[in-house]
Amino acid sequence: AAKLLESGEAVQALPVGQVALVIGGLCASGPPALRPALMPCVAVLLRSNGHLLYSYDCLFKALQLGLSARSRALRMRTLEALTSLFEPRRRNSSNAVGDEAHSSIVREVSQRLEPALLAALREAEAPVVA
């Protein structure tokens, strides 16, 4: 799914807003085994269509639920997705508007998810006791 979003094929098949609703909905109430696999899709979707952040709260809820999930796999995949989202854009072109939009998305996500993000990072640092 992430590869389809990156290539734009899924966006061509469905309006991007519908893709956001489907992915956000599946992250919130879909099969628990599927949720970790969807987190990279959320990151790719937001990275390439940052405006969705302000229109579809389900994407924030998906990230928030992922950070606070009981499933360690889901928490880790959510942290990986956020790390991917927070990475600076590639410098293959000088696009100041795109860079500013990306910075705005990073600020918004980090501010809104700060408590859950800090808790997940603390949990990730804790040793796993089997």
C-alpha positions in Angstrom: 0.0 0.0 0.0 2.8 2.4 0.8 4.4 1.8 -2.6 1.1 2.5 -4.3 0.8 5.7 -2.4 4.3 6.8 -3.3 3.8 6.0 -7.0 0.5 7.8 -7.0 -1.4 4.8 -8.5 -3.8 4.6 -5.4 -4.4 8.3 -5.5 -5.4 8.0 -9.2 -7.8 5.2 -8.4 -9.4 7.0 -5.5 -9.6 10.6 -4.4 -6.8 11.1 -1.8 -9.4 12.1 0.8 -11.1 8.7 0.5 -7.7 7.0 0.8 -7.1 9.0 4.0 -10.5 7.9 5.4 -10.0 4.3 4.5 -6.5 4.1 6.0 -7.4 6.1 9.1 -10.5 4.0 9.6 -8.6 0.7 9.3 -5.9 2.0 11.7 -8.6 2.8 14.3 -11.0 -0.1 14.0 -9.6 -2.5 11.4 -8.2 -5.9 12.2 -5.5 -5.5 14.9 -3.0 -7.6 12.9 -3.3 -5.2 10.0 -2.7 -2.0 12.0 1.1 -2.1 12.2 1.3 -2.6 8.4 -0.8 0.5 7.8 1.4 2.9 9.8 3.9 3.4 7.0 1.0 4.2 4.7 -0.1 7.0 7.1 3.4 8.5 7.0 3.6 8.3 3.2 0.2 9.8 2.8 1.0 12.7 5.1 4.4 13.2 3.6 3.1 13.5 0.1 -0.3 15.1 1.0 0.3 17.1 4.1 -2.9 19.1 3.7 -4.8 16.0 4.7 -3.5 16.5 8.2 -5.8 19.5 8.6 -8.8 17.9 6.9 -8.9 14.3 8.2 -8.5 14.0 12.0 -8.6 10.2 11.5 -4.9 10.3 10.5 -4.0 12.0 13.8 -6.2 9.5 15.7 -4.4 6.6 13.9 -1.0 7.9 15.0 -2.2 8.6 18.5 -3.8 5.1 18.8 -0.6 3.6 17.4 1.6 5.4 20.0 -0.6 4.3 22.9 -1.4 0.8 21.7 -0.8 -2.3 23.9 0.8 -4.0 20.9 4.6 -3.3 21.0 4.7 -4.0 17.2 2.1 -1.3 16.6 3.9 1.2 18.8 7.3 0.5 17.1 5.8 0.8 13.6 4.1 4.1 14.6 7.4 5.4 15.9 9.1 4.3 12.6 6.4 6.0 10.6 6.8 9.2 12.6 10.5 9.1 12.1 10.0 8.7 8.4 7.5 11.6 8.4 9.9 13.8 10.4 12.9 13.2 8.1 13.9 16.3 6.1 12.8 16.3 2.5 15.3 15.2 -0.1 17.2 18.1 -1.6 16.8 17.2 -5.3 15.1 20.5 -5.9 14.9 23.8 -4.2 11.2 24.0 -3.2 11.0 26.5 -0.3 7.2 26.2 -0.3 7.3 22.4 0.0 10.0 22.6 2.7 7.9 25.1 4.7 4.8 22.9 4.3 6.8 19.9 5.5 8.1 21.8 8.5 4.5 22.9 9.4 3.3 19.3 9.3 6.2 18.2 11.5 5.4 20.9 14.0 1.7 20.1 14.0 2.2 16.4 14.5 4.9 16.7 17.2 2.9 19.3 19.1 -0.4 17.4 19.0 1.1 14.0 19.7 3.8 15.2 22.2 2.5 13.4 25.3 1.9 10.1 23.5 5.1 10.4 21.6 7.2 10.9 24.7 5.5 8.0 26.5 6.1 5.7 23.5 9.7 6.7 23.3 10.2 6.0 27.0 8.5 2.6 26.5 10.7 1.9 23.5 13.8 2.5 25.6 12.7 0.2 28.3 14.2 -3.3 28.1 11.8 -6.1 27.0 11.3 -8.7 29.8 10.1 -12.0 28.5 
